[in-house]
Amino acid sequence: MPEGLEGECIRGRFTENGPVAIIDIGSNSIRLVVYERLSRSPTSLFNEKMLAGLGRGLGETGRLADDRVDAALKAIRRYRRVCDHVGVQQLHILATAAAREAENGPDFIQKVEEICQTPVKILSGKDEAYYSAKGVVSGFYYADGMVGDLGGGSLELVNLNQGEIGEGRTFPLGGIRLQETSKKNVAKAAKIAAGELEKAEWLKEGKDRTFFAIGGTWRSLGRLHLFREGYPLHVMHDYEIPADEAMAFCERVMRDEEVSMRGIQFISKARRALLPYGAAVMRHVLQQSRVDKVVFSALGVREGLLYELLDEAEREKDPLIEASRELGVLRARSPQYGAELVTWTDRIMKLGQVDETAYERRLRVAACHLSDIGWRAHPDYRGEQSLNIISNAGFVGIDHPGRAYLALSVFYRHEGLVDDAVSPQLRELCDERLLQRAKILGAALRVASLLSASIAGVLSELRVNLADGQLTLELPEGYWDFDGERLRKRMNQLSRLLELESQIVQAAA
């Protein structure tokens, strides 16, 4: 412990029920993800991927190539050592299409188990579809639609009805397999994809619904689209594209028209080669299902497995609220302050007759827990720091307009209701209704911060009431000296947003 830091401190992460790790052995990539702990909103502690290409040549030889196996085993030895070093408490190993189908797959799996001293769970196509769908359930707010997970060896499609997993099927349309089957002919690959997908009549149940896209190749497609559009957020989870626009974009990628576009440098060369084939599959999925939009998911099989490992009480928790509360505990001056802000702003919204949907209220609750996470930055940059952290945080269960609301409301809390320092594109992610609520919340948080210094224990002692069109802050005896010019200015600003007058009074003893 460095000198002067011997006292009790928070380590910056949670250690209960963790760390938990998953090694995911796919047809194209092998990935290790170490999660901080088993929780409703798991946070990645360490994430490493190598493109082993285990599935390359499998269609012709029926075997995993020896050089690919050697490279994969070398990576897995490293992953096992990393797990030991960080103190992983639970290790889960998943293997998908390549290891499942190869003649020498059992020998490879045996060597993996010897290295890791952990059994490997070989997923069937049905298992992959199930866990992919569960990953979407865990990462979206009331997910409903079609789920597609494109790997190197196969495509899993499954119907998701309000969180209930319906019919699904596996198709031999993984990026590597399709590239090899078509002899690197994208037009031929498109015909193969169309022919396979015609067998799934139930795909038409996706009409006017959402298609959730999972898998590295599809996320790379989404990232290319995001950079081309100059989109203000670089978060892929819950990035959405209208289906017609997505199909047109896929056609351009299939024609190799996007290889020089902005953002291509952020995609590995090994992944770039598979983009036209992933685009061909996505185009035909969208065409045949007639969905309304594509939404990209950062969560898939791995997170679906973690979700299944939770008990029922944990699964029922809101992942956005849990993640926001945890970040507040780790970074705020006073971890209990966020809960006080929730009660405080509940009262203000009620008095100001600001109606909120369930979706909007949960955003406000999350923002209350996040309101003080930037306090260690210089005061002049706390708003900007908080906005950057929140807009790019690994939150799930939130769409991009909601993410913008969180970032803006906390920015306004620090900087005041000024928009000059905020990207217009970020503001435009919110509609007028959501933007107005972000400003109201920011103004309420500004009043609270002056009253409490962002430390728990004060707000619960104060009262806010409404009488004769005036929002009245009552200061009980012992708090009268909290009154001041800055506080009154902030109360006036809040009340104007609520179309009210304001006053601060000394409450009777």
PAPAKE-78383 format. One line per 2 residues: for each residue x, y, z of C-alpha. Coordinates in steps of 0.05 Angstrom, whole numbers. Example, Ala and Ser with C-alpha at 12.3 -4.5 7.8 and 13.67 -1.06 7.14 Angstrom:
% residues 2
246/-90/156 | 273/-21/143
END
This chain:
% residues 509
0/0/0 | 30/68/-20
48/114/38 | -11/156/60
-62/108/32 | -64/58/89
-136/74/109 | -198/38/85
-213/49/11 | -256/21/-44
-213/-17/-94 | -251/6/-155
-285/-60/-168 | -330/-111/-135
-300/-178/-116 | -359/-217/-89
-380/-275/-134 | -321/-266/-180
-283/-260/-223 | -320/-306/-272
-289/-324/-339 | -313/-353/-405
-269/-381/-460 | -311/-382/-524
-282/-427/-579 | -315/-409/-644
-303/-426/-717 | -267/-360/-730
-245/-332/-663 | -227/-355/-594
-242/-305/-540 | -230/-299/-465
-274/-253/-426 | -263/-245/-351
-322/-213/-318 | -316/-175/-253
-368/-219/-220 | -432/-257/-233
-485/-202/-232 | -545/-175/-270
-501/-126/-306 | -434/-161/-315
-374/-117/-328 | -314/-141/-368
-250/-142/-327 | -208/-169/-384
-224/-185/-457 | -178/-216/-509
-192/-247/-576 | -150/-284/-628
-174/-302/-697 | -153/-375/-699
-197/-393/-759 | -209/-463/-733
-265/-472/-783 | -223/-457/-845
-220/-516/-892 | -268/-556/-849
-319/-562/-905 | -267/-594/-952
-227/-637/-904 | -275/-650/-847
-218/-635/-799 | -190/-577/-760
-124/-558/-792 | -63/-576/-750
-33/-506/-753 | -100/-475/-731
-105/-524/-674 | -34/-508/-651
-49/-433/-652 | -114/-443/-615
-82/-486/-560 | -26/-435/-551
-78/-381/-541 | -117/-424/-492
-55/-438/-451 | -45/-363/-445
-118/-353/-426 | -113/-405/-371
-53/-369/-342 | -89/-302/-345
-148/-333/-307 | -101/-360/-254
-67/-292/-247 | -131/-252/-237
-160/-303/-190 | -219/-329/-231
-268/-366/-186 | -310/-397/-242
-286/-416/-312 | -334/-437/-366
-311/-461/-434 | -357/-462/-494
-344/-493/-562 | -389/-483/-623
-394/-507/-696 | -322/-522/-715
-305/-565/-654 | -374/-597/-657
-369/-619/-730 | -295/-635/-742
-270/-706/-744 | -213/-688/-697
-257/-643/-655 | -259/-692/-596
-183/-695/-594 | -179/-619/-594
-231/-613/-538 | -193/-664/-496
-129/-623/-502 | -167/-560/-482
-195/-595/-421 | -126/-619/-401
-97/-549/-406 | -154/-515/-369
-173/-572/-321 | -245/-552/-337
-298/-589/-378 | -316/-559/-445
-390/-548/-460 | -400/-565/-533
-461/-526/-557 | -509/-555/-608
-539/-508/-658 | -602/-506/-615
-559/-489/-554 | -526/-432/-592
-593/-403/-613 | -620/-409/-542
-561/-375/-508 | -558/-321/-561
-631/-305/-549 | -619/-305/-474
-562/-255/-485 | -611/-209/-520
-662/-218/-464 | -608/-199/-413
-586/-137/-451 | -648/-103/-477
-709/-71/-445 | -767/-119/-460
-735/-150/-522 | -782/-174/-576
-765/-194/-648 | -719/-241/-686
-649/-258/-661 | -593/-276/-708
-523/-298/-687 | -473/-303/-744
-409/-340/-729 | -354/-368/-772
-387/-435/-783 | -462/-425/-774
-520/-377/-768 | -570/-385/-712
-639/-353/-719 | -692/-354/-665
-758/-320/-653 | -763/-279/-588
-833/-261/-563 | -831/-212/-505
-772/-248/-475 | -799/-318/-489
-756/-359/-536 | -794/-388/-594
-777/-429/-656 | -705/-428/-680
-659/-461/-729 | -585/-467/-748
-561/-454/-819 | -493/-470/-851
-483/-397/-867 | -425/-376/-822
-377/-327/-853 | -318/-374/-862
-362/-431/-886 | -399/-388/-936
-334/-358/-962 | -306/-428/-975
-370/-459/-1001 | -378/-403/-1052
-305/-406/-1073 | -299/-333/-1051
-354/-312/-1099 | -400/-264/-1064
-455/-269/-1115 | -455/-344/-1108
-454/-336/-1032 | -516/-293/-1036
-553/-347/-1075 | -532/-400/-1025
-558/-356/-968 | -624/-343/-1003
-634/-417/-1016 | -620/-437/-944
-663/-383/-913 | -723/-399/-957
-730/-462/-916 | -749/-421/-854
-822/-402/-867 | -829/-376/-796
-780/-320/-812 | -840/-282/-839
-863/-275/-768 | -811/-220/-762
-853/-172/-805 | -850/-101/-777
-811/-124/-716 | -738/-117/-694
-680/-159/-717 | -625/-166/-664
-558/-178/-698 | -503/-215/-659
-433/-235/-680 | -366/-202/-696
-377/-196/-771 | -445/-164/-763
-420/-116/-710 | -364/-97/-758
-417/-81/-811 | -454/-38/-760
-390/-2/-741 | -376/15/-814
-446/43/-821 | -437/83/-756
-373/116/-780 | -401/130/-848
-459/167/-817 | -414/208/-770
-456/182/-713 | -441/217/-646
-435/153/-605 | -387/97/-619
-425/47/-578 | -449/-12/-619
-498/-41/-569 | -568/-20/-588
-544/18/-650 | -602/13/-699
-612/20/-774 | -678/19/-812
-684/-47/-849 | -688/-16/-919
-626/26/-905 | -589/-35/-877
-605/-76/-939 | -580/-21/-985
-516/-16/-943 | -506/-91/-946
-511/-89/-1022 | -456/-37/-1025
-411/-79/-980 | -426/-141/-1023
-402/-100/-1083 | -340/-81/-1044
-357/-7/-1047 | -344/7/-974
-273/-20/-966 | -242/49/-966
-294/82/-922 | -281/117/-856
-276/67/-799 | -249/8/-839
-182/16/-804 | -215/-4/-739
-233/-72/-767 | -180/-126/-770
-158/-149/-839 | -180/-220/-823
-250/-194/-807 | -253/-149/-869
-250/-209/-916 | -314/-237/-885
-354/-172/-888 | -385/-184/-958
-408/-253/-937 | -438/-228/-872
-472/-173/-912 | -501/-224/-961
-530/-264/-904 | -558/-203/-868
-590/-177/-932 | -629/-241/-945
-649/-248/-872 | -678/-178/-873
-711/-188/-940 | -745/-253/-921
-765/-234/-851 | -789/-164/-871
-769/-135/-803 | -774/-61/-789
-703/-48/-765 | -636/-79/-747
-609/-70/-676 | -539/-92/-660
-526/-130/-596 | -459/-133/-560
-488/-190/-518 | -494/-261/-543
-479/-332/-524 | -431/-315/-468
-477/-266/-434 | -535/-312/-445
-498/-365/-405 | -483/-316/-349
-556/-296/-347 | -576/-368/-339
-528/-376/-281 | -564/-322/-241
-619/-339/-193 | -689/-315/-210
-686/-254/-164 | -622/-229/-198
-651/-241/-268 | -711/-198/-251
-667/-137/-234 | -661/-79/-283
-590/-82/-313 | -588/-7/-326
-606/11/-254 | -558/-41/-226
-500/-16/-269 | -514/57/-252
-520/43/-178 | -455/3/-178
-418/59/-215 | -445/108/-164
-420/65/-107 | -351/61/-138
-343/133/-160 | -390/181/-123
-369/220/-61 | -426/189/-22
-454/123/-48 | -521/133/-13
-531/201/-45 | -560/172/-109
-618/139/-72 | -633/205/-37
-634/240/-105 | -685/190/-131
-733/207/-75 | -718/282/-82
-732/283/-156 | -793/238/-149
-823/294/-107 | -803/350/-156
-830/313/-216 | -896/301/-180
-903/374/-158 | -884/400/-226
-934/352/-259 | -880/323/-303
-911/259/-328 | -862/202/-339
-869/135/-372 | -839/75/-338
-782/79/-388 | -769/153/-372
-771/143/-297 | -720/87/-299
-674/134/-339 | -682/187/-285
-666/137/-230 | -603/116/-267
-583/189/-277 | -590/202/-202
-541/146/-186 | -493/173/-239
-497/246/-221 | -432/250/-182
-386/201/-217 | -343/256/-246
-327/293/-182 | -252/276/-182
-243/315/-246 | -226/389/-244
-290/428/-231 | -286/461/-299
-288/393/-334 | -334/351/-290
-392/359/-338 | -351/340/-399
-318/282/-361 | -385/255/-338
-416/262/-407 | -359/223/-439
-361/167/-386 | -436/159/-390
-444/164/-465 | -391/110/-476
-404/66/-415 | -417/-8/-423
-490/-2/-403 | -543/-49/-428
-618/-45/-424 | -616/25/-453
-624/52/-524 | -583/109/-552
-634/164/-539 | -636/141/-467
-560/141/-464 | -559/212/-490
-611/232/-437 | -566/204/-381
-504/239/-408 | -539/306/-419
-576/308/-352 | -511/297/-314
-475/347/-359 | -529/399/-344
-522/384/-269 | -448/406/-272
-448/459/-328 | -516/490/-324
-568/488/-379 | -520/508/-434
-517/470/-500 | -458/504/-533
-408/452/-507 | -450/392/-527
-450/361/-596 | -515/379/-632
-517/308/-658 | -517/281/-587
-575/327/-568 | -612/306/-631
-612/234/-607 | -665/257/-556
-733/280/-579 | -759/346/-551
-797/311/-495 | -736/272/-471
-689/332/-478 | -736/375/-436
-738/323/-382 | -662/319/-382
-659/394/-370 | -711/391/-314
-672/335/-281 | -606/372/-290
-636/434/-258 | -663/393/-199
-595/360/-189 | -562/429/-188
-606/452/-131 | -593/387/-93
-518/393/-101 | -517/463/-69
-560/439/-11 | -521/375/3
-450/383/-26 | -468/316/-58
-464/281/9 | -521/239/35
-559/260/97 | -587/329/80
-640/321/25 | -682/274/68
-687/329/120 | -715/382/73
-784/390/44 | -808/415/-24
-881/434/-31 | -927/469/-81
-975/524/-61 | -1008/578/-103
-965/563/-163 | -900/568/-123
-849/514/-114 | -829/522/-42
-765/496/-10 | -774/492/65
-711/496/107 | -722/469/178
-686/499/237 | -613/480/234
-612/488/159 | -632/561/153
-560/582/137 | -562/539/74
-602/594/40 | -563/639/-7
-563/676/-73 | -537/618/-115
-588/571/-86 | -644/620/-102
-620/628/-173 | -620/553/-183
-689/546/-152 | -714/600/-200
-683/564/-259 | -717/498/-239
-784/530/-227 | -783/566/-294
-773/499/-329 | -834/474/-291
-873/538/-309 | -877/557/-235
-852/610/-187 | -805/592/-130
-789/612/-59 | -746/588/-2
-774/594/68 | -754/578/139
-798/523/164 | -830/531/232
-798/493/289
END
